[in-house]
Amino acid sequence: MNTLKSHINQLIDLIQTVRDKNLRWLADNQEQQLNLKHARKMAEKDLSAQLKQKSVHLAHEIELLKTRQVTELSMLKQRCQEDLKDYNQYLAALNQLKQDIRTSFPQLPDVIALSIHHHAKILLNNMWEATDTNEKLRLENQLIQFMATVHEEADLYLNNKQVNFLPEKTLRLINHNSSNRLSH
């Protein structure tokens, strides 16, 4: 029983020693613990302030992007409307060309007049759908050359009043352009 009592006393002494060391450690490090707590709270406040500042900055950036996108979209819509208006004017001019061809070349079979008109429309559509600027300019020049040739031959016919006159340069251009399209 004495040994049991001795073991219990040793155990109690051990527990008290551990508790005393723990209390001493807490007392010795209390200032450091308070400093760490204070530093953590200050870091949290600083981080919170930085996050708020970044949030405000990002919100501002988002608004700038939205404004720029709305402006760009508006400009793009305006450009598309103008392009559509231009395209419709081109189509109206091509339809007028068809009438002018029929008037200028009354002996010309409708199939040839329609083929000339159709070829001009193909050139217009190719020009319109080209995404590369250089290609667009090349196709526009091709359309201009074609239209100038058609008008030149129409004027030549009207001035000379030749019978059985065919717009041969125009037909050669159609043939040449068609050959080039097939080879690409």
N, CA, C and O atoms as a DFTB+ gen file, in Angstrom:
736 C
 N C O
     1  1       0.805      -1.160       0.000
     2  2       0.000       0.000       0.000
     3  2       0.875       1.261       0.000
     4  3       0.546       2.267      -0.629
     5  1       1.960       1.178       0.700
     6  2       2.894       2.288       0.714
     7  2       3.442       2.550      -0.687
     8  3       3.622       3.699      -1.090
     9  1       3.694       1.507      -1.395
    10  2       4.209       1.686      -2.751
    11  2       3.150       2.327      -3.648
    12  3       3.446       3.151      -4.513
    13  1       1.934       1.923      -3.411
    14  2       0.841       2.516      -4.194
    15  2       0.713       3.998      -3.857
    16  3       0.547       4.850      -4.730
    17  1       0.797       4.269      -2.566
    18  2       0.706       5.649      -2.125
    19  2       1.892       6.445      -2.691
    20  3       1.736       7.599      -3.090
    21  1       3.028       5.842      -2.722
    22  2       4.232       6.480      -3.225
    23  2       4.080       6.763      -4.728
    24  3       4.457       7.832      -5.208
    25  1       3.534       5.810      -5.447
    26  2       3.309       6.000      -6.893
    27  2       2.282       7.103      -7.160
    28  3       2.436       7.900      -8.085
    29  1       1.257       7.132      -6.355
    30  2       0.219       8.162      -6.512
    31  2       0.830       9.531      -6.223
    32  3       0.567      10.494      -6.944
    33  1       1.630       9.619      -5.188
    34  2       2.282      10.892      -4.847
    35  2       3.228      11.327      -5.970
    36  3       3.293      12.508      -6.312
    37  1       3.951      10.379      -6.532
    38  2       4.848      10.697      -7.646
    39  2       4.050      11.190      -8.866
    40  3       4.442      12.124      -9.564
    41  1       2.945      10.532      -9.076
    42  2       2.083      10.928     -10.192
    43  2       1.528      12.330      -9.963
    44  3       1.497      13.148     -10.882
    45  1       1.096      12.599      -8.751
    46  2       0.573      13.930      -8.413
    47  2       1.689      14.966      -8.563
    48  3       1.462      16.052      -9.096
    49  1       2.892      14.631      -8.096
    50  2       4.032      15.542      -8.232
    51  2       4.334      15.817      -9.721
    52  3       4.599      16.952     -10.118
    53  1       4.284      14.766     -10.510
    54  2       4.538      14.905     -11.950
    55  2       3.502      15.828     -12.600
    56  3       3.839      16.701     -13.399
    57  1       2.252      15.614     -12.241
    58  2       1.164      16.447     -12.796
    59  2       1.366      17.896     -12.369
    60  3       1.226      18.808     -13.185
    61  1       1.694      18.116     -11.100
    62  2       1.910      19.482     -10.613
    63  2       3.128      20.117     -11.292
    64  3       3.122      21.310     -11.595
    65  1       4.163      19.323     -11.528
    66  2       5.363      19.837     -12.190
    67  2       5.030      20.268     -13.625
    68  3       5.431      21.340     -14.078
    69  1       4.295      19.414     -14.316
    70  2       3.898      19.741     -15.694
    71  2       3.027      20.991     -15.704
    72  3       3.214      21.876     -16.540
    73  1       2.069      21.064     -14.768
    74  2       1.187      22.219     -14.691
    75  2       1.998      23.480     -14.373
    76  3       1.766      24.532     -14.969
    77  1       2.937      23.380     -13.448
    78  2       3.771      24.534     -13.088
    79  2       4.607      25.004     -14.283
    80  3       4.725      26.203     -14.537
    81  1       5.194      24.029     -15.021
    82  2       5.992      24.386     -16.207
    83  2       5.109      25.062     -17.260
    84  3       5.511      26.026     -17.912
    85  1       3.904      24.530     -17.404
    86  2       2.958      25.095     -18.375
    87  2       2.592      26.524     -17.980
    88  3       2.574      27.420     -18.824
    89  1       2.301      26.732     -16.698
    90  2       1.951      28.077     -16.220
    91  2       3.135      29.031     -16.375
    92  3       2.968      30.192     -16.748
    93  1       4.335      28.521     -16.081
    94  2       5.530      29.342     -16.228
    95  2       5.745      29.714     -17.703
    96  3       6.079      30.851     -18.034
    97  1       5.545      28.735     -18.561
    98  2       5.713      28.984     -20.003
    99  2       4.695      30.029     -20.484
   100  3       5.031      30.944     -21.236
   101  1       3.439      29.870     -20.031
   102  2       2.396      30.838     -20.403
   103  2       2.745      32.237     -19.895
   104  3       2.575      33.230     -20.603
   105  1       3.235      32.295     -18.657
   106  2       3.600      33.594     -18.078
   107  2       4.796      34.190     -18.820
   108  3       4.821      35.384     -19.120
   109  1       5.783      33.345     -19.112
   110  2       6.979      33.829     -19.810
   111  2       6.659      34.291     -21.240
   112  3       7.260      35.242     -21.738
   113  1       5.725      33.623     -21.880
   114  2       5.425      33.902     -23.297
   115  2       4.129      34.685     -23.513
   116  3       3.663      34.834     -24.643
   117  1       3.555      35.180     -22.419
   118  2       2.287      35.896     -22.531
   119  2       2.426      37.128     -23.435
   120  3       1.561      37.379     -24.274
   121  1       3.482      37.876     -23.271
   122  2       3.676      39.077     -24.084
   123  2       3.845      38.703     -25.559
   124  3       3.296      39.364     -26.440
   125  1       4.602      37.647     -25.816
   126  2       4.804      37.189     -27.194
   127  2       3.479      36.725     -27.802
   128  3       3.196      37.012     -28.966
   129  1       2.673      36.015     -27.025
   130  2       1.359      35.551     -27.492
   131  2       0.453      36.739     -27.822
   132  3      -0.243      36.743     -28.837
   133  1       0.477      37.747     -26.942
   134  2      -0.335      38.948     -27.194
   135  2       0.155      39.674     -28.458
   136  3      -0.642      40.153     -29.264
   137  1       1.482      39.742     -28.610
   138  2       2.039      40.381     -29.813
   139  2       1.630      39.620     -31.080
   140  3       1.279      40.228     -32.090
   141  1       1.680      38.287     -31.015
   142  2       1.274      37.471     -32.166
   143  2      -0.209      37.669     -32.492
   144  3      -0.586      37.791     -33.657
   145  1      -1.042      37.699     -31.451
   146  2      -2.484      37.924     -31.661
   147  2      -2.717      39.283     -32.313
   148  3      -3.488      39.422     -33.262
   149  1      -2.018      40.281     -31.767
   150  2      -2.154      41.636     -32.306
   151  2      -1.657      41.688     -33.762
   152  3      -2.303      42.296     -34.616
   153  1      -0.522      41.057     -34.038
   154  2       0.035      41.042     -35.397
   155  2      -0.923      40.336     -36.358
   156  3      -1.099      40.783     -37.491
   157  1      -1.541      39.240     -35.916
   158  2      -2.495      38.522     -36.764
   159  2      -3.704      39.402     -37.070
   160  3      -4.163      39.451     -38.211
   161  1      -4.226      40.105     -36.046
   162  2      -5.377      40.983     -36.277
   163  2      -5.012      42.117     -37.230
   164  3      -5.808      42.489     -38.093
   165  1      -3.810      42.664     -37.073
   166  2      -3.372      43.740     -37.963
   167  2      -3.205      43.213     -39.395
   168  3      -3.581      43.886     -40.355
   169  1      -2.645      42.020     -39.532
   170  2      -2.471      41.421     -40.861
   171  2      -3.829      41.156     -41.506
   172  3      -4.004      41.371     -42.706
   173  1      -4.797      40.684     -40.700
   174  2      -6.145      40.441     -41.230
   175  2      -6.786      41.746     -41.694
   176  3      -7.417      41.792     -42.750
   177  1      -6.619      42.821     -40.891
   178  2      -7.171      44.123     -41.279
   179  2      -6.508      44.625     -42.563
   180  3      -7.177      45.121     -43.469
   181  1      -5.180      44.485     -42.624
   182  2      -4.433      44.927     -43.804
   183  2      -4.868      44.144     -45.043
   184  3      -5.091      44.717     -46.109
   185  1      -4.984      42.834     -44.882
   186  2      -5.417      41.986     -45.993
   187  2      -6.835      42.345     -46.428
   188  3      -7.135      42.402     -47.621
   189  1      -7.700      42.584     -45.450
   190  2      -9.078      42.971     -45.756
   191  2      -9.105      44.295     -46.525
   192  3      -9.864      44.447     -47.483
   193  1      -8.278      45.246     -46.102
   194  2      -8.224      46.543     -46.793
   195  2      -7.696      46.367     -48.217
   196  3      -8.213      46.976     -49.154
   197  1      -6.660      45.528     -48.377
   198  2      -6.122      45.274     -49.714
   199  2      -7.165      44.614     -50.606
   200  3      -7.307      44.971     -51.776
   201  1      -7.899      43.645     -50.046
   202  2      -8.937      42.964     -50.827
   203  2     -10.036      43.934     -51.247
   204  3     -10.522      43.880     -52.376
   205  1     -10.427      44.826     -50.328
   206  2     -11.442      45.823     -50.675
   207  2     -10.933      46.742     -51.786
   208  3     -11.659      47.065     -52.726
   209  1      -9.671      47.156     -51.656
   210  2      -9.087      48.038     -52.664
   211  2      -9.019      47.334     -54.020
   212  3      -9.352      47.929     -55.045
   213  1      -8.591      46.078     -54.028
   214  2      -8.537      45.325     -55.284
   215  2      -9.930      45.104     -55.845
   216  3     -10.130      45.146     -57.059
   217  1     -10.887      44.871     -54.970
   218  2     -12.266      44.666     -55.409
   219  2     -12.797      45.926     -56.093
   220  3     -13.439      45.848     -57.140
   221  1     -12.528      47.075     -55.497
   222  2     -12.958      48.348     -56.092
   223  2     -12.254      48.555     -57.434
   224  3     -12.875      48.972     -58.412
   225  1     -10.950      48.260     -57.470
   226  2     -10.178      48.409     -58.710
   227  2     -10.723      47.480     -59.797
   228  3     -10.891      47.895     -60.944
   229  1     -10.999      46.224     -59.435
   230  2     -11.535      45.271     -60.414
   231  2     -12.920      45.692     -60.897
   232  3     -13.232      45.571     -62.082
   233  1     -13.744      46.185     -59.982
   234  2     -15.075      46.655     -60.380
   235  2     -14.943      47.806     -61.380
   236  3     -15.694      47.886     -62.352
   237  1     -13.984      48.691     -61.131
   238  2     -13.739      49.808     -62.051
   239  2     -13.262      49.294     -63.408
   240  3     -13.729      49.754     -64.450
   241  1     -12.334      48.341     -63.392
   242  2     -11.832      47.750     -64.638
   243  2     -12.962      47.070     -65.415
   244  3     -13.042      47.192     -66.637
   245  1     -13.826      46.362     -64.706
   246  2     -14.962      45.685     -65.348
   247  2     -15.878      46.711     -66.002
   248  3     -16.340      46.504     -67.125
   249  1     -16.141      47.801     -65.318
   250  2     -16.996      48.851     -65.886
   251  2     -16.353      49.469     -67.129
   252  3     -17.033      49.753     -68.115
   253  1     -15.031      49.672     -67.070
   254  2     -14.335      50.202     -68.248
   255  2     -14.445      49.239     -69.425
   256  3     -14.694      49.654     -70.557
   257  1     -14.256      47.942     -69.146
   258  2     -14.371      46.937     -70.208
   259  2     -15.785      46.898     -70.776
   260  3     -15.976      46.816     -71.990
   261  1     -16.775      46.958     -69.882
   262  2     -18.168      46.954     -70.347
   263  2     -18.433      48.159     -71.245
   264  3     -19.042      48.033     -72.308
   265  1     -17.970      49.323     -70.808
   266  2     -18.180      50.543     -71.588
   267  2     -17.504      50.429     -72.949
   268  3     -18.084      50.784     -73.975
   269  1     -16.259      49.925     -72.942
   270  2     -15.535      49.779     -74.209
   271  2     -16.248      48.789     -75.120
   272  3     -16.369      49.024     -76.322
   273  1     -16.724      47.672     -74.547
   274  2     -17.409      46.670     -75.368
   275  2     -18.719      47.212     -75.923
   276  3     -19.061      46.957     -77.078
   277  1     -19.446      47.954     -75.108
   278  2     -20.703      48.545     -75.588
   279  2     -20.410      49.523     -76.728
   280  3     -21.120      49.549     -77.734
   281  1     -19.364      50.318     -76.560
   282  2     -18.983      51.276     -77.603
   283  2     -18.560      50.554     -78.876
   284  3     -18.986      50.908     -79.976
   285  1     -17.709      49.528     -78.711
   286  2     -17.253      48.772     -79.881
   287  2     -18.416      48.076     -80.571
   288  3     -18.478      48.037     -81.800
   289  1     -19.340      47.526     -79.785
   290  2     -20.510      46.866     -80.360
   291  2     -21.362      47.870     -81.129
   292  3     -21.841      47.581     -82.225
   293  1     -21.545      49.041     -80.549
   294  2     -22.326      50.082     -81.217
   295  2     -21.660      50.492     -82.533
   296  3     -22.329      50.652     -83.554
   297  1     -20.332      50.661     -82.497
   298  2     -19.608      51.024     -83.717
   299  2     -19.699      49.905     -84.751
   300  3     -19.865      50.168     -85.942
   301  1     -19.590      48.666     -84.297
   302  2     -19.675      47.529     -85.209
   303  2     -21.068      47.438     -85.831
   304  3     -21.205      47.174     -87.026
   305  1     -22.102      47.659     -85.013
   306  2     -23.469      47.653     -85.547
   307  2     -23.632      48.751     -86.597
   308  3     -24.219      48.530     -87.657
   309  1     -23.101      49.941     -86.286
   310  2     -23.191      51.060     -87.224
   311  2     -22.473      50.717     -88.526
   312  3     -22.983      50.968     -89.617
   313  1     -21.271      50.135     -88.389
   314  2     -20.500      49.754     -89.574
   315  2     -21.249      48.702     -90.384
   316  3     -21.286      48.769     -91.613
   317  1     -21.845      47.729     -89.697
   318  2     -22.607      46.682     -90.398
   319  2     -23.813      47.275     -91.118
   320  3     -24.127      46.882     -92.242
   321  1     -24.489      48.222     -90.468
   322  2     -25.631      48.868     -91.120
   323  2     -25.179      49.635     -92.364
   324  3     -25.836      49.599     -93.404
   325  1     -24.050      50.325     -92.238
   326  2     -23.524      51.054     -93.398
   327  2     -23.095      50.083     -94.493
   328  3     -23.338      50.328     -95.675
   329  1     -22.455      48.975     -94.098
   330  2     -22.054      47.961     -95.078
   331  2     -23.274      47.379     -95.784
   332  3     -23.262      47.183     -97.000
   333  1     -24.319      47.107     -95.020
   334  2     -25.545      46.557     -95.602
   335  2     -26.173      47.559     -96.573
   336  3     -26.655      47.188     -97.644
   337  1     -26.159      48.826     -96.182
   338  2     -26.687      49.873     -97.063
   339  2     -25.860      49.927     -98.356
   340  3     -26.409      49.998     -99.456
   341  1     -24.512      49.892     -98.199
   342  2     -23.637      49.900     -99.377
   343  2     -23.894      48.681    -100.255
   344  3     -23.962      48.792    -101.479
   345  1     -24.036      47.525     -99.627
   346  2     -24.264      46.289    -100.379
   347  2     -25.576      46.382    -101.160
   348  3     -25.642      45.986    -102.324
   349  1     -26.608      46.902    -100.518
   350  2     -27.895      47.062    -101.205
   351  2     -27.773      48.042    -102.371
   352  3     -28.410      47.859    -103.408
   353  1     -26.954      49.081    -102.200
   354  2     -26.735      50.025    -103.298
   355  2     -25.991      49.345    -104.450
   356  3     -26.299      49.571    -105.620
   357  1     -25.010      48.511    -104.104
   358  2     -24.310      47.737    -105.143
   359  2     -25.299      46.844    -105.893
   360  3     -25.285      46.781    -107.122
   361  1     -26.160      46.153    -105.135
   362  2     -27.139      45.262    -105.777
   363  2     -28.082      46.050    -106.683
   364  3     -28.411      45.608    -107.784
   365  1     -28.509      47.210    -106.215
   366  2     -29.384      48.050    -107.046
   367  2     -28.648      48.477    -108.318
   368  3     -29.232      48.501    -109.401
   369  1     -27.367      48.813    -108.180
   370  2     -26.573      49.202    -109.354
   371  2     -26.420      48.024    -110.311
   372  3     -26.458      48.203    -111.528
   373  1     -26.249      46.827    -109.770
   374  2     -26.132      45.642    -110.632
   375  2     -27.451      45.349    -111.338
   376  3     -27.455      44.942    -112.500
   377  1     -28.555      45.550    -110.652
   378  2     -29.854      45.358    -111.305
   379  2     -30.056      46.401    -112.404
   380  3     -30.618      46.106    -113.458
   381  1     -29.590      47.622    -112.144
   382  2     -29.652      48.658    -113.177
   383  2     -28.753      48.271    -114.353
   384  3     -29.091      48.513    -115.512
   385  1     -27.597      47.664    -114.036
   386  2     -26.680      47.200    -115.081
   387  2     -27.381      46.187    -115.985
   388  3     -27.235      46.226    -117.207
   389  1     -28.134      45.291    -115.377
   390  2     -28.850      44.281    -116.166
   391  2     -29.813      44.970    -117.139
   392  3     -29.910      44.582    -118.303
   393  1     -30.515      45.981    -116.660
   394  2     -31.437      46.717    -117.534
   395  2     -30.666      47.475    -118.622
   396  3     -31.085      47.520    -119.779
   397  1     -29.531      48.069    -118.230
   398  2     -28.716      48.808    -119.207
   399  2     -28.173      47.874    -120.285
   400  3     -28.119      48.246    -121.457
   401  1     -27.777      46.682    -119.900
   402  2     -27.268      45.708    -120.879
   403  2     -28.372      45.352    -121.865
   404  3     -28.144      45.300    -123.074
   405  1     -29.555      45.112    -121.348
   406  2     -30.679      44.756    -122.230
   407  2     -31.016      45.921    -123.162
   408  3     -31.347      45.715    -124.329
   409  1     -30.930      47.143    -122.639
   410  2     -31.219      48.322    -123.461
   411  2     -30.111      48.551    -124.488
   412  3     -30.380      48.829    -125.656
   413  1     -28.866      48.429    -124.038
   414  2     -27.722      48.698    -124.916
   415  2     -27.542      47.625    -125.975
   416  3     -27.113      47.915    -127.092
   417  1     -27.866      46.390    -125.628
   418  2     -27.676      45.262    -126.551
   419  2     -29.011      44.543    -126.760
   420  3     -29.212      43.444    -126.244
   421  1     -29.922      45.163    -127.515
   422  2     -31.242      44.548    -127.675
   423  2     -31.181      43.197    -128.384
   424  3     -32.055      42.356    -128.178
   425  1     -30.169      42.979    -129.209
   426  2     -30.057      41.717    -129.931
   427  2     -29.419      40.630    -129.057
   428  3     -29.401      39.461    -129.442
   429  1     -28.895      41.010    -127.883
   430  2     -28.186      40.072    -127.006
   431  2     -29.184      39.112    -126.363
   432  3     -30.176      39.554    -125.784
   433  1     -28.936      37.805    -126.454
   434  2     -29.844      36.852    -125.796
   435  2     -29.892      37.113    -124.281
   436  3     -28.892      37.478    -123.664
   437  1     -31.069      36.918    -123.714
   438  2     -31.246      37.138    -122.272
   439  2     -30.260      36.329    -121.441
   440  3     -29.802      36.785    -120.394
   441  1     -29.936      35.138    -121.906
   442  2     -29.011      34.279    -121.160
   443  2     -27.661      34.969    -120.989
   444  3     -27.058      34.903    -119.918
   445  1     -27.190      35.626    -122.038
   446  2     -25.892      36.306    -121.950
   447  2     -26.007      37.531    -121.039
   448  3     -25.123      37.782    -120.219
   449  1     -27.085      38.284    -121.181
   450  2     -27.284      39.454    -120.309
   451  2     -27.354      39.016    -118.845
   452  3     -26.761      39.643    -117.967
   453  1     -28.086      37.936    -118.602
   454  2     -28.189      37.428    -117.228
   455  2     -26.850      36.882    -116.738
   456  3     -26.519      37.014    -115.560
   457  1     -26.085      36.275    -117.630
   458  2     -24.758      35.761    -117.246
   459  2     -23.820      36.902    -116.868
   460  3     -23.057      36.794    -115.908
   461  1     -23.880      37.992    -117.624
   462  2     -23.052      39.163    -117.296
   463  2     -23.456      39.700    -115.924
   464  3     -22.606      39.979    -115.079
   465  1     -24.757      39.839    -115.717
   466  2     -25.267      40.311    -114.428
   467  2     -24.866      39.356    -113.308
   468  3     -24.425      39.787    -112.243
   469  1     -25.022      38.059    -113.556
   470  2     -24.687      37.048    -112.544
   471  2     -23.194      37.090    -112.204
   472  3     -22.812      36.982    -111.039
   473  1     -22.363      37.247    -113.223
   474  2     -20.919      37.311    -112.983
   475  2     -20.566      38.537    -112.128
   476  3     -19.739      38.458    -111.220
   477  1     -21.207      39.663    -112.435
   478  2     -20.968      40.872    -111.635
   479  2     -21.389      40.636    -110.183
   480  3     -20.722      41.096    -109.256
   481  1     -22.501      39.916    -109.989
   482  2     -22.951      39.605    -108.628
   483  2     -21.964      38.690    -107.908
   484  3     -21.702      38.863    -106.717
   485  1     -21.422      37.719    -108.634
   486  2     -20.420      36.824    -108.034
   487  2     -19.194      37.629    -107.602
   488  3     -18.674      37.439    -106.502
   489  1     -18.740      38.525    -108.474
   490  2     -17.593      39.374    -108.120
   491  2     -17.905      40.217    -106.882
   492  3     -17.076      40.348    -105.981
   493  1     -19.107      40.782    -106.851
   494  2     -19.516      41.586    -105.699
   495  2     -19.524      40.744    -104.427
   496  3     -18.980      41.155    -103.402
   497  1     -20.140      39.568    -104.494
   498  2     -20.216      38.711    -103.302
   499  2     -18.834      38.256    -102.847
   500  3     -18.553      38.229    -101.649
   501  1     -17.972      37.899    -103.795
   502  2     -16.608      37.496    -103.428
   503  2     -15.873      38.645    -102.742
   504  3     -15.179      38.453    -101.743
   505  1     -16.041      39.843    -103.302
   506  2     -15.411      41.020    -102.702
   507  2     -15.968      41.250    -101.299
   508  3     -15.221      41.522    -100.359
   509  1     -17.268      41.138    -101.174
   510  2     -17.932      41.429     -99.906
   511  2     -17.552      40.428     -98.818
   512  3     -17.417      40.796     -97.652
   513  1     -17.382      39.181     -99.193
   514  2     -17.116      38.131     -98.214
   515  2     -15.634      37.948     -97.914
   516  3     -15.279      37.217     -96.990
   517  1     -14.763      38.602     -98.680
   518  2     -13.316      38.472     -98.443
   519  2     -12.971      39.065     -97.076
   520  3     -13.435      40.145     -96.711
   521  1     -12.151      38.332     -96.339
   522  2     -11.755      38.814     -95.012
   523  2     -10.390      39.494     -95.045
   524  3     -10.107      40.364     -94.221
   525  1      -9.554      39.103     -95.985
   526  2      -8.232      39.700     -96.127
   527  2      -8.355      41.013     -96.903
   528  3      -8.961      41.047     -97.974
   529  1      -7.793      42.075     -96.375
   530  2      -7.917      43.399     -96.989
   531  2      -7.331      43.427     -98.397
   532  3      -7.932      43.994     -99.310
   533  1      -6.162      42.817     -98.576
   534  2      -5.545      42.809     -99.914
   535  2      -6.417      42.058    -100.915
   536  3      -6.580      42.488    -102.057
   537  1      -6.970      40.938    -100.479
   538  2      -7.858      40.158    -101.354
   539  2      -9.112      40.963    -101.677
   540  3      -9.581      40.961    -102.815
   541  1      -9.648      41.647    -100.679
   542  2     -10.841      42.478    -100.886
   543  2     -10.557      43.566    -101.926
   544  3     -11.375      43.810    -102.812
   545  1      -9.402      44.213    -101.815
   546  2      -9.033      45.261    -102.775
   547  2      -8.823      44.682    -104.171
   548  3      -9.229      45.289    -105.162
   549  1      -8.198      43.524    -104.251
   550  2      -7.983      42.874    -105.551
   551  2      -9.326      42.563    -106.208
   552  3      -9.516      42.802    -107.401
   553  1     -10.250      42.028    -105.416
   554  2     -11.571      41.688    -105.955
   555  2     -12.370      42.943    -106.315
   556  3     -13.124      42.948    -107.288
   557  1     -12.200      43.996    -105.532
   558  2     -12.880      45.254    -105.853
   559  2     -12.353      45.812    -107.178
   560  3     -13.131      46.288    -108.005
   561  1     -11.045      45.755    -107.376
   562  2     -10.464      46.198    -108.653
   563  2     -10.975      45.348    -109.810
   564  3     -11.240      45.858    -110.899
   565  1     -11.110      44.063    -109.568
   566  2     -11.624      43.154    -110.600
   567  2     -13.070      43.528    -110.952
   568  3     -13.441      43.545    -112.125
   569  1     -13.880      43.826    -109.935
   570  2     -15.270      44.232    -110.173
   571  2     -15.313      45.567    -110.928
   572  3     -16.090      45.730    -111.869
   573  1     -14.483      46.504    -110.513
   574  2     -14.443      47.812    -111.188
   575  2     -14.033      47.643    -112.652
   576  3     -14.636      48.237    -113.546
   577  1     -13.008      46.831    -112.885
   578  2     -12.550      46.589    -114.262
   579  2     -13.668      45.955    -115.082
   580  3     -13.890      46.333    -116.232
   581  1     -14.364      45.000    -114.496
   582  2     -15.456      44.329    -115.201
   583  2     -16.566      45.322    -115.538
   584  3     -17.048      45.368    -116.670
   585  1     -16.969      46.119    -114.541
   586  2     -18.053      47.081    -114.754
   587  2     -17.643      48.139    -115.791
   588  3     -18.451      48.533    -116.632
   589  1     -16.401      48.589    -115.726
   590  2     -15.925      49.585    -116.696
   591  2     -15.947      49.006    -118.105
   592  3     -16.309      49.697    -119.057
   593  1     -15.566      47.748    -118.239
   594  2     -15.572      47.096    -119.553
   595  2     -16.996      46.983    -120.084
   596  3     -17.244      47.246    -121.261
   597  1     -17.928      46.595    -119.227
   598  2     -19.335      46.484    -119.645
   599  2     -19.837      47.846    -120.129
   600  3     -20.447      47.940    -121.194
   601  1     -19.583      48.893    -119.355
   602  2     -20.053      50.233    -119.742
   603  2     -19.343      50.740    -121.004
   604  3     -19.959      51.374    -121.861
   605  1     -18.062      50.458    -121.103
   606  2     -17.306      50.872    -122.297
   607  2     -17.892      50.222    -123.548
   608  3     -18.067      50.886    -124.570
   609  1     -18.193      48.942    -123.470
   610  2     -18.748      48.252    -124.643
   611  2     -20.177      48.705    -124.931
   612  3     -20.590      48.774    -126.088
   613  1     -20.924      49.012    -123.882
   614  2     -22.286      49.512    -124.100
   615  2     -22.238      50.866    -124.813
   616  3     -23.004      51.111    -125.745
   617  1     -21.331      51.741    -124.368
   618  2     -21.174      53.047    -125.032
   619  2     -20.715      52.872    -126.475
   620  3     -21.203      53.555    -127.374
   621  1     -19.782      51.960    -126.691
   622  2     -19.270      51.693    -128.038
   623  2     -20.405      51.230    -128.950
   624  3     -20.507      51.673    -130.094
   625  1     -21.251      50.344    -128.444
   626  2     -22.379      49.855    -129.243
   627  2     -23.346      50.996    -129.554
   628  3     -23.786      51.157    -130.692
   629  1     -23.672      51.785    -128.528
   630  2     -24.637      52.871    -128.731
   631  2     -24.107      53.917    -129.715
   632  3     -24.879      54.493    -130.481
   633  1     -22.813      54.162    -129.697
   634  2     -22.225      55.171    -130.607
   635  2     -22.084      54.648    -132.033
   636  3     -22.240      55.411    -132.987
   637  1     -21.791      53.364    -132.190
   638  2     -21.554      52.804    -133.529
   639  2     -22.785      52.140    -134.120
   640  3     -22.881      51.984    -135.337
   641  1     -23.716      51.752    -133.282
   642  2     -24.962      51.098    -133.724
   643  2     -24.668      49.907    -134.632
   644  3     -25.318      49.723    -135.661
   645  1     -23.698      49.116    -134.246
   646  2     -23.362      47.940    -135.044
   647  2     -24.399      46.846    -134.811
   648  3     -24.898      46.658    -133.702
   649  1     -24.704      46.138    -135.881
   650  2     -25.637      45.021    -135.795
   651  2     -24.844      43.798    -135.360
   652  3     -23.676      43.644    -135.717
   653  1     -25.476      42.946    -134.602
   654  2     -24.862      41.708    -134.105
   655  2     -23.600      41.970    -133.276
   656  3     -22.686      41.146    -133.237
   657  1     -23.568      43.111    -132.629
   658  2     -22.434      43.441    -131.768
   659  2     -22.584      42.701    -130.448
   660  3     -23.631      42.776    -129.804
   661  1     -21.548      41.994    -130.051
   662  2     -21.537      41.302    -128.757
   663  2     -20.495      41.960    -127.861
   664  3     -19.458      42.410    -128.348
   665  1     -20.753      42.021    -126.585
   666  2     -19.763      42.595    -125.666
   667  2     -18.614      41.594    -125.445
   668  3     -18.537      40.931    -124.411
   669  1     -17.734      41.509    -126.438
   670  2     -16.696      40.469    -126.447
   671  2     -15.680      40.632    -125.316
   672  3     -15.275      39.643    -124.704
   673  1     -15.268      41.862    -125.035
   674  2     -14.310      42.066    -123.933
   675  2     -14.924      41.611    -122.606
   676  3     -14.258      40.999    -121.772
   677  1     -16.193      41.923    -122.437
   678  2     -16.892      41.518    -121.212
   679  2     -16.947      40.005    -121.112
   680  3     -16.691      39.429    -120.055
   681  1     -17.283      39.368    -122.226
   682  2     -17.367      37.901    -122.221
   683  2     -15.990      37.274    -121.989
   684  3     -15.875      36.248    -121.319
   685  1     -14.937      37.903    -122.553
   686  2     -13.573      37.392    -122.304
   687  2     -13.208      37.536    -120.822
   688  3     -12.586      36.646    -120.241
   689  1     -13.597      38.658    -120.222
   690  2     -13.322      38.848    -118.789
   691  2     -14.043      37.795    -117.947
   692  3     -13.477      37.254    -116.997
   693  1     -15.284      37.512    -118.300
   694  2     -16.026      36.467    -117.577
   695  2     -15.290      35.148    -117.707
   696  3     -15.098      34.435    -116.722
   697  1     -14.878      34.826    -118.922
   698  2     -14.155      33.576    -119.165
   699  2     -12.842      33.553    -118.382
   700  3     -12.502      32.550    -117.755
   701  1     -12.108      34.669    -118.423
   702  2     -10.825      34.764    -117.714
   703  2     -11.032      34.637    -116.197
   704  3     -10.316      33.888    -115.531
   705  1     -12.009      35.369    -115.659
   706  2     -12.279      35.320    -114.214
   707  2     -12.736      33.933    -113.786
   708  3     -12.353      33.441    -112.725
   709  1     -13.560      33.307    -114.621
   710  2     -14.030      31.953    -114.301
   711  2     -12.878      30.966    -114.317
   712  3     -12.802      30.080    -113.466
   713  1     -11.973      31.116    -115.291
   714  2     -10.797      30.234    -115.360
   715  2      -9.920      30.415    -114.134
   716  3      -9.423      29.438    -113.575
   717  1      -9.728      31.655    -113.714
   718  2      -8.917      31.926    -112.517
   719  2      -9.555      31.341    -111.265
   720  3      -8.857      30.810    -110.401
   721  1     -10.868      31.435    -111.162
   722  2     -11.567      30.897    -109.989
   723  2     -11.428      29.390    -109.935
   724  3     -11.262      28.820    -108.857
   725  1     -11.494      28.737    -111.091
   726  2     -11.375      27.279    -111.138
   727  2      -9.964      26.826    -110.804
   728  3      -9.776      25.756    -110.225
   729  1      -8.965      27.634    -111.165
   730  2      -7.577      27.234    -110.903
   731  2      -7.182      27.458    -109.452
   732  3      -6.202      26.874    -108.989
   733  1      -7.921      28.289    -108.721
   734  2      -7.598      28.528    -107.306
   735  2      -8.157      27.435    -106.522
   736  3      -8.014      27.416    -105.300
